Amino acid sequence: MRLIIASALSLILAAPATAAVVGSSSFGGFNGPATVIEVDTVAKALQANDEAPVILEGRIISAGPKRDGYVFQDSTGQIGIALEGKLFQGRTVTPEHTVRIYGEVEAKHSRDSEIDVERFEIL
């Protein structure tokens, strides 16, 4: 009986310590510097590695040759973008609108780089 009580008491006393460890930052989310977006122009995007994160400001100037494909332009040049229709969320964009696109570079050896857009804002 003493052994059962001693074991139970050990577990009870250890529980708060375990809870403190689980709630500590060593088990939490990331705590450190944020990813710096270095690709902020079309010119840089055309030279960037595959999957490099980008934030670009400019205009969508035309539909591209592919489904969900468009041509994006800023002061440094033009690049193809892949922008799924659902991302428009009922908004209409014209070449006169300035937009900010968030995404990543898709750099393939067999074709020109393009941007895979994850979201965008009309400015």
Backbone as XML, in Angstrom:
<?xml version="1.0"?>
<chain id="A" units="angstrom">
  <residue number="1" name="MET">
    <atom name="N" x="0.817" y="-1.177" z="0.000"/>
    <atom name="CA" x="0.000" y="0.000" z="0.000"/>
    <atom name="C" x="0.868" y="1.251" z="0.000"/>
  </residue>
  <residue number="2" name="ARG">
    <atom name="N" x="1.945" y="1.228" z="0.820"/>
    <atom name="CA" x="2.846" y="2.377" z="0.860"/>
    <atom name="C" x="3.468" y="2.637" z="-0.509"/>
  </residue>
  <residue number="3" name="LEU">
    <atom name="N" x="3.780" y="1.564" z="-1.209"/>
    <atom name="CA" x="4.381" y="1.691" z="-2.530"/>
    <atom name="C" x="3.422" y="2.369" z="-3.503"/>
  </residue>
  <residue number="4" name="ILE">
    <atom name="N" x="2.147" y="2.021" z="-3.451"/>
    <atom name="CA" x="1.136" y="2.641" z="-4.327"/>
    <atom name="C" x="0.993" y="4.111" z="-3.991"/>
  </residue>
  <residue number="5" name="ILE">
    <atom name="N" x="0.918" y="4.437" z="-2.707"/>
    <atom name="CA" x="0.773" y="5.838" z="-2.290"/>
    <atom name="C" x="2.014" y="6.634" z="-2.686"/>
  </residue>
  <residue number="6" name="ALA">
    <atom name="N" x="3.192" y="6.065" z="-2.488"/>
    <atom name="CA" x="4.439" y="6.749" z="-2.841"/>
    <atom name="C" x="4.509" y="6.981" z="-4.345"/>
  </residue>
  <residue number="7" name="SER">
    <atom name="N" x="4.103" y="5.996" z="-5.138"/>
    <atom name="CA" x="4.104" y="6.152" z="-6.601"/>
    <atom name="C" x="3.120" y="7.222" z="-7.046"/>
  </residue>
  <residue number="8" name="ALA">
    <atom name="N" x="1.925" y="7.192" z="-6.444"/>
    <atom name="CA" x="0.911" y="8.194" z="-6.792"/>
    <atom name="C" x="1.391" y="9.585" z="-6.423"/>
  </residue>
  <residue number="9" name="LEU">
    <atom name="N" x="1.992" y="9.727" z="-5.243"/>
    <atom name="CA" x="2.498" y="11.019" z="-4.798"/>
    <atom name="C" x="3.610" y="11.512" z="-5.721"/>
  </residue>
  <residue number="10" name="SER">
    <atom name="N" x="4.465" y="10.626" z="-6.185"/>
    <atom name="CA" x="5.541" y="10.991" z="-7.112"/>
    <atom name="C" x="4.963" y="11.522" z="-8.423"/>
  </residue>
  <residue number="11" name="LEU">
    <atom name="N" x="3.938" y="10.854" z="-8.916"/>
    <atom name="CA" x="3.300" y="11.295" z="-10.156"/>
    <atom name="C" x="2.634" y="12.657" z="-9.990"/>
  </residue>
  <residue number="12" name="ILE">
    <atom name="N" x="1.965" y="12.853" z="-8.868"/>
    <atom name="CA" x="1.295" y="14.127" z="-8.620"/>
    <atom name="C" x="2.313" y="15.250" z="-8.533"/>
  </residue>
  <residue number="13" name="LEU">
    <atom name="N" x="3.415" y="15.020" z="-7.841"/>
    <atom name="CA" x="4.436" y="16.059" z="-7.700"/>
    <atom name="C" x="5.173" y="16.324" z="-9.009"/>
  </residue>
  <residue number="14" name="ALA">
    <atom name="N" x="5.296" y="15.327" z="-9.834"/>
    <atom name="CA" x="5.995" y="15.490" z="-11.114"/>
    <atom name="C" x="5.125" y="16.165" z="-12.162"/>
  </residue>
  <residue number="15" name="ALA">
    <atom name="N" x="3.820" y="16.102" z="-12.037"/>
    <atom name="CA" x="2.901" y="16.652" z="-13.044"/>
    <atom name="C" x="3.111" y="18.134" z="-13.299"/>
  </residue>
  <residue number="16" name="PRO">
    <atom name="N" x="3.198" y="18.998" z="-12.256"/>
    <atom name="CA" x="3.412" y="20.416" z="-12.545"/>
    <atom name="C" x="4.728" y="20.677" z="-13.274"/>
  </residue>
  <residue number="17" name="ALA">
    <atom name="N" x="5.763" y="19.930" z="-12.944"/>
    <atom name="CA" x="7.039" y="20.110" z="-13.629"/>
    <atom name="C" x="6.922" y="19.722" z="-15.089"/>
  </residue>
  <residue number="18" name="THR">
    <atom name="N" x="6.215" y="18.642" z="-15.359"/>
    <atom name="CA" x="6.002" y="18.223" z="-16.742"/>
    <atom name="C" x="5.201" y="19.268" z="-17.495"/>
  </residue>
  <residue number="19" name="ALA">
    <atom name="N" x="4.171" y="19.814" z="-16.869"/>
    <atom name="CA" x="3.348" y="20.837" z="-17.511"/>
    <atom name="C" x="4.185" y="22.065" z="-17.836"/>
  </residue>
  <residue number="20" name="ALA">
    <atom name="N" x="5.099" y="22.426" z="-16.943"/>
    <atom name="CA" x="5.933" y="23.594" z="-17.180"/>
    <atom name="C" x="6.851" y="23.365" z="-18.377"/>
  </residue>
  <residue number="21" name="VAL">
    <atom name="N" x="7.379" y="22.147" z="-18.501"/>
    <atom name="CA" x="8.254" y="21.847" z="-19.625"/>
    <atom name="C" x="7.476" y="21.874" z="-20.939"/>
  </residue>
  <residue number="22" name="VAL">
    <atom name="N" x="6.287" y="21.277" z="-20.957"/>
    <atom name="CA" x="5.484" y="21.242" z="-22.175"/>
    <atom name="C" x="5.104" y="22.643" z="-22.611"/>
  </residue>
  <residue number="23" name="GLY">
    <atom name="N" x="4.805" y="23.524" z="-21.658"/>
    <atom name="CA" x="4.413" y="24.889" z="-21.986"/>
    <atom name="C" x="5.583" y="25.810" z="-22.265"/>
  </residue>
  <residue number="24" name="SER">
    <atom name="N" x="6.803" y="25.342" z="-22.130"/>
    <atom name="CA" x="7.958" y="26.208" z="-22.330"/>
    <atom name="C" x="8.197" y="26.465" z="-23.809"/>
  </residue>
  <residue number="25" name="SER">
    <atom name="N" x="9.046" y="27.453" z="-24.107"/>
    <atom name="CA" x="9.312" y="27.824" z="-25.496"/>
    <atom name="C" x="10.024" y="26.723" z="-26.274"/>
  </residue>
  <residue number="26" name="SER">
    <atom name="N" x="10.662" y="25.778" z="-25.578"/>
    <atom name="CA" x="11.336" y="24.696" z="-26.303"/>
    <atom name="C" x="10.342" y="23.792" z="-27.028"/>
  </residue>
  <residue number="27" name="PHE">
    <atom name="N" x="9.073" y="23.839" z="-26.650"/>
    <atom name="CA" x="8.056" y="23.052" z="-27.326"/>
    <atom name="C" x="7.085" y="23.942" z="-28.103"/>
  </residue>
  <residue number="28" name="GLY">
    <atom name="N" x="7.300" y="25.250" z="-28.094"/>
    <atom name="CA" x="6.402" y="26.189" z="-28.767"/>
    <atom name="C" x="6.753" y="26.341" z="-30.229"/>
  </residue>
  <residue number="29" name="GLY">
    <atom name="N" x="6.317" y="27.433" z="-30.818"/>
    <atom name="CA" x="6.573" y="27.717" z="-32.226"/>
    <atom name="C" x="7.951" y="28.317" z="-32.432"/>
  </residue>
  <residue number="30" name="PHE">
    <atom name="N" x="8.175" y="28.814" z="-33.610"/>
    <atom name="CA" x="9.463" y="29.391" z="-33.979"/>
    <atom name="C" x="9.678" y="30.721" z="-33.279"/>
  </residue>
  <residue number="31" name="ASN">
    <atom name="N" x="10.889" y="30.925" z="-32.750"/>
    <atom name="CA" x="11.249" y="32.180" z="-32.110"/>
    <atom name="C" x="12.608" y="32.583" z="-32.648"/>
  </residue>
  <residue number="32" name="GLY">
    <atom name="N" x="12.612" y="33.418" z="-33.679"/>
    <atom name="CA" x="13.866" y="33.833" z="-34.287"/>
    <atom name="C" x="13.606" y="34.811" z="-35.401"/>
  </residue>
  <residue number="33" name="PRO">
    <atom name="N" x="14.628" y="35.115" z="-36.184"/>
    <atom name="CA" x="14.463" y="36.116" z="-37.239"/>
    <atom name="C" x="13.523" y="35.621" z="-38.340"/>
  </residue>
  <residue number="34" name="ALA">
    <atom name="N" x="12.815" y="36.553" z="-38.929"/>
    <atom name="CA" x="11.901" y="36.238" z="-40.023"/>
    <atom name="C" x="12.676" y="36.087" z="-41.328"/>
  </residue>
  <residue number="35" name="THR">
    <atom name="N" x="12.083" y="35.392" z="-42.276"/>
    <atom name="CA" x="12.679" y="35.263" z="-43.593"/>
    <atom name="C" x="12.654" y="36.625" z="-44.272"/>
  </residue>
  <residue number="36" name="VAL">
    <atom name="N" x="13.768" y="37.038" z="-44.765"/>
    <atom name="CA" x="13.856" y="38.315" z="-45.459"/>
    <atom name="C" x="13.569" y="38.068" z="-46.937"/>
  </residue>
  <residue number="37" name="ILE">
    <atom name="N" x="12.612" y="38.811" z="-47.465"/>
    <atom name="CA" x="12.283" y="38.690" z="-48.883"/>
    <atom name="C" x="13.285" y="39.541" z="-49.662"/>
  </residue>
  <residue number="38" name="GLU">
    <atom name="N" x="14.165" y="38.888" z="-50.392"/>
    <atom name="CA" x="15.163" y="39.611" z="-51.169"/>
    <atom name="C" x="14.738" y="39.784" z="-52.619"/>
  </residue>
  <residue number="39" name="VAL">
    <atom name="N" x="13.712" y="39.053" z="-53.037"/>
    <atom name="CA" x="13.240" y="39.145" z="-54.408"/>
    <atom name="C" x="12.033" y="40.082" z="-54.405"/>
  </residue>
  <residue number="40" name="ASP">
    <atom name="N" x="12.298" y="41.341" z="-54.798"/>
    <atom name="CA" x="11.250" y="42.343" z="-54.762"/>
    <atom name="C" x="11.081" y="43.083" z="-56.086"/>
  </residue>
  <residue number="41" name="THR">
    <atom name="N" x="11.741" y="42.588" z="-57.119"/>
    <atom name="CA" x="11.565" y="43.144" z="-58.464"/>
    <atom name="C" x="11.524" y="42.005" z="-59.475"/>
  </residue>
  <residue number="42" name="VAL">
    <atom name="N" x="10.962" y="42.291" z="-60.630"/>
    <atom name="CA" x="10.932" y="41.292" z="-61.701"/>
    <atom name="C" x="12.351" y="40.915" z="-62.110"/>
  </residue>
  <residue number="43" name="ALA">
    <atom name="N" x="13.239" y="41.892" z="-62.205"/>
    <atom name="CA" x="14.624" y="41.603" z="-62.596"/>
    <atom name="C" x="15.267" y="40.597" z="-61.642"/>
  </residue>
  <residue number="44" name="LYS">
    <atom name="N" x="15.048" y="40.762" z="-60.348"/>
    <atom name="CA" x="15.598" y="39.824" z="-59.366"/>
    <atom name="C" x="14.912" y="38.463" z="-59.475"/>
  </residue>
  <residue number="45" name="ALA">
    <atom name="N" x="13.613" y="38.456" z="-59.729"/>
    <atom name="CA" x="12.875" y="37.195" z="-59.856"/>
    <atom name="C" x="13.395" y="36.377" z="-61.028"/>
  </residue>
  <residue number="46" name="LEU">
    <atom name="N" x="13.747" y="37.041" z="-62.116"/>
    <atom name="CA" x="14.244" y="36.328" z="-63.295"/>
    <atom name="C" x="15.597" y="35.670" z="-63.041"/>
  </residue>
  <residue number="47" name="GLN">
    <atom name="N" x="16.321" y="36.139" z="-62.036"/>
    <atom name="CA" x="17.631" y="35.582" z="-61.698"/>
    <atom name="C" x="17.594" y="34.683" z="-60.464"/>
  </residue>
  <residue number="48" name="ALA">
    <atom name="N" x="16.452" y="34.618" z="-59.776"/>
    <atom name="CA" x="16.354" y="33.910" z="-58.499"/>
    <atom name="C" x="16.280" y="32.396" z="-58.680"/>
  </residue>
  <residue number="49" name="ASN">
    <atom name="N" x="16.594" y="31.710" z="-57.607"/>
    <atom name="CA" x="16.497" y="30.248" z="-57.568"/>
    <atom name="C" x="15.040" y="29.806" z="-57.472"/>
  </residue>
  <residue number="50" name="ASP">
    <atom name="N" x="14.810" y="28.563" z="-57.834"/>
    <atom name="CA" x="13.482" y="27.966" z="-57.725"/>
    <atom name="C" x="13.003" y="28.043" z="-56.279"/>
  </residue>
  <residue number="51" name="GLU">
    <atom name="N" x="11.729" y="28.369" z="-56.111"/>
    <atom name="CA" x="11.048" y="28.455" z="-54.831"/>
    <atom name="C" x="11.476" y="29.636" z="-53.971"/>
  </residue>
  <residue number="52" name="ALA">
    <atom name="N" x="12.214" y="30.595" z="-54.526"/>
    <atom name="CA" x="12.569" y="31.792" z="-53.763"/>
    <atom name="C" x="11.296" y="32.594" z="-53.497"/>
  </residue>
  <residue number="53" name="PRO">
    <atom name="N" x="11.068" y="33.014" z="-52.245"/>
    <atom name="CA" x="9.868" y="33.800" z="-51.956"/>
    <atom name="C" x="9.975" y="35.197" z="-52.573"/>
  </residue>
  <residue number="54" name="VAL">
    <atom name="N" x="8.842" y="35.708" z="-53.070"/>
    <atom name="CA" x="8.823" y="37.023" z="-53.711"/>
    <atom name="C" x="7.638" y="37.849" z="-53.213"/>
  </residue>
  <residue number="55" name="ILE">
    <atom name="N" x="7.846" y="39.145" z="-53.204"/>
    <atom name="CA" x="6.780" y="40.125" z="-53.043"/>
    <atom name="C" x="7.061" y="41.185" z="-54.102"/>
  </residue>
  <residue number="56" name="LEU">
    <atom name="N" x="6.155" y="41.312" z="-55.053"/>
    <atom name="CA" x="6.339" y="42.237" z="-56.167"/>
    <atom name="C" x="5.187" y="43.218" z="-56.243"/>
  </residue>
  <residue number="57" name="GLU">
    <atom name="N" x="5.496" y="44.463" z="-56.601"/>
    <atom name="CA" x="4.463" y="45.465" z="-56.855"/>
    <atom name="C" x="4.555" y="45.896" z="-58.298"/>
  </residue>
  <residue number="58" name="GLY">
    <atom name="N" x="3.422" y="45.924" z="-58.950"/>
    <atom name="CA" x="3.386" y="46.310" z="-60.346"/>
    <atom name="C" x="1.982" y="46.151" z="-60.887"/>
  </residue>
  <residue number="59" name="ARG">
    <atom name="N" x="1.905" y="45.761" z="-62.164"/>
    <atom name="CA" x="0.604" y="45.636" z="-62.824"/>
    <atom name="C" x="0.513" y="44.309" z="-63.558"/>
  </residue>
  <residue number="60" name="ILE">
    <atom name="N" x="-0.687" y="43.751" z="-63.584"/>
    <atom name="CA" x="-0.962" y="42.600" z="-64.433"/>
    <atom name="C" x="-1.406" y="43.205" z="-65.755"/>
  </residue>
  <residue number="61" name="ILE">
    <atom name="N" x="-0.593" y="43.035" z="-66.792"/>
    <atom name="CA" x="-0.848" y="43.785" z="-68.029"/>
    <atom name="C" x="-1.603" y="43.001" z="-69.091"/>
  </residue>
  <residue number="62" name="SER">
    <atom name="N" x="-1.612" y="41.663" z="-68.993"/>
    <atom name="CA" x="-2.360" y="40.873" z="-69.975"/>
    <atom name="C" x="-2.506" y="39.438" z="-69.511"/>
  </residue>
  <residue number="63" name="ALA">
    <atom name="N" x="-3.437" y="38.746" z="-70.158"/>
    <atom name="CA" x="-3.563" y="37.309" z="-69.934"/>
    <atom name="C" x="-2.421" y="36.624" z="-70.670"/>
  </residue>
  <residue number="64" name="GLY">
    <atom name="N" x="-1.939" y="35.542" z="-70.109"/>
    <atom name="CA" x="-0.853" y="34.809" z="-70.735"/>
    <atom name="C" x="-1.376" y="33.686" z="-71.604"/>
  </residue>
  <residue number="65" name="PRO">
    <atom name="N" x="-0.465" y="32.910" z="-72.185"/>
    <atom name="CA" x="-0.873" y="31.830" z="-73.081"/>
    <atom name="C" x="-1.478" y="30.627" z="-72.368"/>
  </residue>
  <residue number="66" name="LYS">
    <atom name="N" x="-1.171" y="30.455" z="-71.071"/>
    <atom name="CA" x="-1.666" y="29.294" z="-70.336"/>
    <atom name="C" x="-2.893" y="29.668" z="-69.515"/>
  </residue>
  <residue number="67" name="ARG">
    <atom name="N" x="-3.677" y="28.640" z="-69.172"/>
    <atom name="CA" x="-4.809" y="28.841" z="-68.266"/>
    <atom name="C" x="-4.271" y="29.348" z="-66.930"/>
  </residue>
  <residue number="68" name="ASP">
    <atom name="N" x="-4.916" y="30.319" z="-66.353"/>
    <atom name="CA" x="-4.496" y="30.956" z="-65.102"/>
    <atom name="C" x="-3.136" y="31.641" z="-65.240"/>
  </residue>
  <residue number="69" name="GLY">
    <atom name="N" x="-2.724" y="31.938" z="-66.460"/>
    <atom name="CA" x="-1.453" y="32.600" z="-66.690"/>
    <atom name="C" x="-1.657" y="34.054" z="-67.094"/>
  </residue>
  <residue number="70" name="TYR">
    <atom name="N" x="-0.794" y="34.910" z="-66.583"/>
    <atom name="CA" x="-0.863" y="36.343" z="-66.872"/>
    <atom name="C" x="0.556" y="36.876" z="-67.014"/>
  </residue>
  <residue number="71" name="VAL">
    <atom name="N" x="0.649" y="38.097" z="-67.515"/>
    <atom name="CA" x="1.940" y="38.771" z="-67.608"/>
    <atom name="C" x="1.938" y="39.904" z="-66.590"/>
  </residue>
  <residue number="72" name="PHE">
    <atom name="N" x="2.948" y="39.900" z="-65.741"/>
    <atom name="CA" x="3.110" y="40.902" z="-64.690"/>
    <atom name="C" x="4.264" y="41.809" z="-65.073"/>
  </residue>
  <residue number="73" name="GLN">
    <atom name="N" x="4.131" y="43.102" z="-64.781"/>
    <atom name="CA" x="5.178" y="44.068" z="-65.132"/>
    <atom name="C" x="5.430" y="45.022" z="-63.974"/>
  </residue>
  <residue number="74" name="ASP">
    <atom name="N" x="6.709" y="45.291" z="-63.731"/>
    <atom name="CA" x="7.085" y="46.378" z="-62.833"/>
    <atom name="C" x="8.094" y="47.244" z="-63.577"/>
  </residue>
  <residue number="75" name="SER">
    <atom name="N" x="8.728" y="48.160" z="-62.895"/>
    <atom name="CA" x="9.644" y="49.083" z="-63.568"/>
    <atom name="C" x="10.905" y="48.407" z="-64.086"/>
  </residue>
  <residue number="76" name="THR">
    <atom name="N" x="11.158" y="47.128" z="-63.684"/>
    <atom name="CA" x="12.382" y="46.438" z="-64.104"/>
    <atom name="C" x="12.167" y="45.406" z="-65.195"/>
  </residue>
  <residue number="77" name="GLY">
    <atom name="N" x="10.899" y="45.124" z="-65.538"/>
    <atom name="CA" x="10.661" y="44.147" z="-66.592"/>
    <atom name="C" x="9.335" y="43.434" z="-66.465"/>
  </residue>
  <residue number="78" name="GLN">
    <atom name="N" x="9.211" y="42.337" z="-67.207"/>
    <atom name="CA" x="7.986" y="41.540" z="-67.249"/>
    <atom name="C" x="8.305" y="40.081" z="-66.929"/>
  </residue>
  <residue number="79" name="ILE">
    <atom name="N" x="7.313" y="39.411" z="-66.341"/>
    <atom name="CA" x="7.459" y="37.989" z="-66.019"/>
    <atom name="C" x="6.069" y="37.355" z="-66.053"/>
  </residue>
  <residue number="80" name="GLY">
    <atom name="N" x="6.024" y="36.087" z="-66.405"/>
    <atom name="CA" x="4.763" y="35.344" z="-66.358"/>
    <atom name="C" x="4.414" y="34.998" z="-64.926"/>
  </residue>
  <residue number="81" name="ILE">
    <atom name="N" x="3.125" y="35.032" z="-64.643"/>
    <atom name="CA" x="2.664" y="34.629" z="-63.314"/>
    <atom name="C" x="1.543" y="33.601" z="-63.463"/>
  </residue>
  <residue number="82" name="ALA">
    <atom name="N" x="1.468" y="32.694" z="-62.524"/>
    <atom name="CA" x="0.372" y="31.728" z="-62.440"/>
    <atom name="C" x="-0.519" y="32.189" z="-61.297"/>
  </residue>
  <residue number="83" name="LEU">
    <atom name="N" x="-1.739" y="32.589" z="-61.638"/>
    <atom name="CA" x="-2.659" y="33.174" z="-60.668"/>
    <atom name="C" x="-4.008" y="32.481" z="-60.814"/>
  </residue>
  <residue number="84" name="GLU">
    <atom name="N" x="-4.300" y="31.563" z="-59.892"/>
    <atom name="CA" x="-5.544" y="30.805" z="-59.963"/>
    <atom name="C" x="-6.744" y="31.731" z="-59.823"/>
  </residue>
  <residue number="85" name="GLY">
    <atom name="N" x="-7.796" y="31.411" z="-60.562"/>
    <atom name="CA" x="-9.000" y="32.229" z="-60.563"/>
    <atom name="C" x="-9.604" y="32.450" z="-59.191"/>
  </residue>
  <residue number="86" name="LYS">
    <atom name="N" x="-9.502" y="31.455" z="-58.304"/>
    <atom name="CA" x="-10.093" y="31.590" z="-56.972"/>
    <atom name="C" x="-9.431" y="32.700" z="-56.154"/>
  </residue>
  <residue number="87" name="LEU">
    <atom name="N" x="-8.188" y="33.056" z="-56.496"/>
    <atom name="CA" x="-7.501" y="34.110" z="-55.747"/>
    <atom name="C" x="-8.076" y="35.499" z="-56.025"/>
  </residue>
  <residue number="88" name="PHE">
    <atom name="N" x="-8.818" y="35.641" z="-57.126"/>
    <atom name="CA" x="-9.441" y="36.937" z="-57.421"/>
    <atom name="C" x="-10.557" y="37.247" z="-56.424"/>
  </residue>
  <residue number="89" name="GLN">
    <atom name="N" x="-11.178" y="36.242" z="-55.858"/>
    <atom name="CA" x="-12.228" y="36.396" z="-54.851"/>
    <atom name="C" x="-13.283" y="37.418" z="-55.277"/>
  </residue>
  <residue number="90" name="GLY">
    <atom name="N" x="-13.693" y="37.357" z="-56.538"/>
    <atom name="CA" x="-14.722" y="38.257" z="-57.039"/>
    <atom name="C" x="-14.230" y="39.642" z="-57.422"/>
  </residue>
  <residue number="91" name="ARG">
    <atom name="N" x="-12.948" y="39.909" z="-57.250"/>
    <atom name="CA" x="-12.394" y="41.227" z="-57.596"/>
    <atom name="C" x="-12.029" y="41.265" z="-59.072"/>
  </residue>
  <residue number="92" name="THR">
    <atom name="N" x="-12.172" y="42.430" z="-59.666"/>
    <atom name="CA" x="-11.767" y="42.632" z="-61.054"/>
    <atom name="C" x="-10.492" y="43.467" z="-61.066"/>
  </residue>
  <residue number="93" name="VAL">
    <atom name="N" x="-9.521" y="43.012" z="-61.830"/>
    <atom name="CA" x="-8.241" y="43.718" z="-61.951"/>
    <atom name="C" x="-8.048" y="44.088" z="-63.409"/>
  </residue>
  <residue number="94" name="THR">
    <atom name="N" x="-7.621" y="45.313" z="-63.661"/>
    <atom name="CA" x="-7.305" y="45.778" z="-65.005"/>
    <atom name="C" x="-5.831" y="46.176" z="-65.047"/>
  </residue>
  <residue number="95" name="PRO">
    <atom name="N" x="-5.282" y="46.398" z="-66.250"/>
    <atom name="CA" x="-3.885" y="46.832" z="-66.339"/>
    <atom name="C" x="-3.605" y="48.180" z="-65.661"/>
  </residue>
  <residue number="96" name="GLU">
    <atom name="N" x="-4.641" y="48.923" z="-65.351"/>
    <atom name="CA" x="-4.458" y="50.207" z="-64.670"/>
    <atom name="C" x="-4.275" y="50.048" z="-63.164"/>
  </residue>
  <residue number="97" name="HIS">
    <atom name="N" x="-4.646" y="48.895" z="-62.617"/>
    <atom name="CA" x="-4.510" y="48.657" z="-61.177"/>
    <atom name="C" x="-3.069" y="48.290" z="-60.817"/>
  </residue>
  <residue number="98" name="THR">
    <atom name="N" x="-2.609" y="48.847" z="-59.716"/>
    <atom name="CA" x="-1.337" y="48.411" z="-59.142"/>
    <atom name="C" x="-1.659" y="47.317" z="-58.137"/>
  </residue>
  <residue number="99" name="VAL">
    <atom name="N" x="-0.904" y="46.231" z="-58.208"/>
    <atom name="CA" x="-1.129" y="45.101" z="-57.306"/>
    <atom name="C" x="0.176" y="44.723" z="-56.619"/>
  </residue>
  <residue number="100" name="ARG">
    <atom name="N" x="0.036" y="44.070" z="-55.493"/>
    <atom name="CA" x="1.187" y="43.470" z="-54.797"/>
    <atom name="C" x="0.928" y="41.973" z="-54.805"/>
  </residue>
  <residue number="101" name="ILE">
    <atom name="N" x="1.867" y="41.217" z="-55.355"/>
    <atom name="CA" x="1.717" y="39.772" z="-55.398"/>
    <atom name="C" x="2.718" y="39.110" z="-54.451"/>
  </residue>
  <residue number="102" name="TYR">
    <atom name="N" x="2.248" y="38.046" z="-53.827"/>
    <atom name="CA" x="3.055" y="37.249" z="-52.912"/>
    <atom name="C" x="3.111" y="35.843" z="-53.495"/>
  </residue>
  <residue number="103" name="GLY">
    <atom name="N" x="4.294" y="35.293" z="-53.560"/>
    <atom name="CA" x="4.410" y="33.949" z="-54.105"/>
    <atom name="C" x="5.836" y="33.462" z="-54.085"/>
  </residue>
  <residue number="104" name="GLU">
    <atom name="N" x="6.131" y="32.585" z="-55.054"/>
    <atom name="CA" x="7.497" y="32.079" z="-55.151"/>
    <atom name="C" x="7.859" y="31.856" z="-56.606"/>
  </residue>
  <residue number="105" name="VAL">
    <atom name="N" x="9.144" y="31.919" z="-56.845"/>
    <atom name="CA" x="9.679" y="31.736" z="-58.189"/>
    <atom name="C" x="9.573" y="30.273" z="-58.568"/>
  </residue>
  <residue number="106" name="GLU">
    <atom name="N" x="9.171" y="30.050" z="-59.795"/>
    <atom name="CA" x="9.202" y="28.711" z="-60.376"/>
    <atom name="C" x="10.226" y="28.776" z="-61.502"/>
  </residue>
  <residue number="107" name="ALA">
    <atom name="N" x="11.421" y="28.322" z="-61.204"/>
    <atom name="CA" x="12.519" y="28.378" z="-62.167"/>
    <atom name="C" x="12.770" y="26.985" z="-62.722"/>
  </residue>
  <residue number="108" name="LYS">
    <atom name="N" x="12.499" y="26.811" z="-63.986"/>
    <atom name="CA" x="12.719" y="25.528" z="-64.656"/>
    <atom name="C" x="13.750" y="25.731" z="-65.756"/>
  </residue>
  <residue number="109" name="HIS">
    <atom name="N" x="14.591" y="24.741" z="-65.957"/>
    <atom name="CA" x="15.649" y="24.851" z="-66.956"/>
    <atom name="C" x="15.099" y="24.920" z="-68.380"/>
  </residue>
  <residue number="110" name="SER">
    <atom name="N" x="13.952" y="24.284" z="-68.600"/>
    <atom name="CA" x="13.450" y="24.184" z="-69.965"/>
    <atom name="C" x="12.609" y="25.392" z="-70.398"/>
  </residue>
  <residue number="111" name="ARG">
    <atom name="N" x="12.318" y="26.293" z="-69.476"/>
    <atom name="CA" x="11.509" y="27.458" z="-69.835"/>
    <atom name="C" x="11.858" y="28.629" z="-68.934"/>
  </residue>
  <residue number="112" name="ASP">
    <atom name="N" x="11.292" y="29.786" z="-69.267"/>
    <atom name="CA" x="11.542" y="30.981" z="-68.465"/>
    <atom name="C" x="10.943" y="30.840" z="-67.068"/>
  </residue>
  <residue number="113" name="SER">
    <atom name="N" x="11.536" y="31.537" z="-66.128"/>
    <atom name="CA" x="10.997" y="31.564" z="-64.777"/>
    <atom name="C" x="9.643" y="32.247" z="-64.778"/>
  </residue>
  <residue number="114" name="GLU">
    <atom name="N" x="8.820" y="31.862" z="-63.818"/>
    <atom name="CA" x="7.553" y="32.537" z="-63.603"/>
    <atom name="C" x="7.291" y="32.578" z="-62.107"/>
  </residue>
  <residue number="115" name="ILE">
    <atom name="N" x="6.250" y="33.308" z="-61.731"/>
    <atom name="CA" x="5.894" y="33.420" z="-60.329"/>
    <atom name="C" x="4.612" y="32.637" z="-60.086"/>
  </residue>
  <residue number="116" name="ASP">
    <atom name="N" x="4.646" y="31.775" z="-59.095"/>
    <atom name="CA" x="3.450" y="31.065" z="-58.653"/>
    <atom name="C" x="2.851" y="31.928" z="-57.539"/>
  </residue>
  <residue number="117" name="VAL">
    <atom name="N" x="1.734" y="32.599" z="-57.835"/>
    <atom name="CA" x="1.137" y="33.555" z="-56.906"/>
    <atom name="C" x="0.308" y="32.817" z="-55.860"/>
  </residue>
  <residue number="118" name="GLU">
    <atom name="N" x="0.564" y="33.122" z="-54.585"/>
    <atom name="CA" x="-0.190" y="32.538" z="-53.481"/>
    <atom name="C" x="-1.323" y="33.450" z="-53.038"/>
  </residue>
  <residue number="119" name="ARG">
    <atom name="N" x="-1.116" y="34.772" z="-53.139"/>
    <atom name="CA" x="-2.148" y="35.752" z="-52.856"/>
    <atom name="C" x="-1.724" y="37.088" z="-53.451"/>
  </residue>
  <residue number="120" name="PHE">
    <atom name="N" x="-2.689" y="37.998" z="-53.572"/>
    <atom name="CA" x="-2.363" y="39.329" z="-54.065"/>
    <atom name="C" x="-3.306" y="40.360" z="-53.484"/>
  </residue>
  <residue number="121" name="GLU">
    <atom name="N" x="-2.866" y="41.614" z="-53.533"/>
    <atom name="CA" x="-3.655" y="42.746" z="-53.046"/>
    <atom name="C" x="-3.741" y="43.764" z="-54.151"/>
  </residue>
  <residue number="122" name="ILE">
    <atom name="N" x="-4.871" y="44.438" z="-54.244"/>
    <atom name="CA" x="-5.001" y="45.588" z="-55.131"/>
    <atom name="C" x="-4.644" y="46.812" z="-54.285"/>
  </residue>
  <residue number="123" name="LEU">
    <atom name="N" x="-3.680" y="47.574" z="-54.742"/>
    <atom name="CA" x="-3.222" y="48.742" z="-53.969"/>
    <atom name="C" x="-3.973" y="50.004" z="-54.356"/>
  </residue>
</chain>
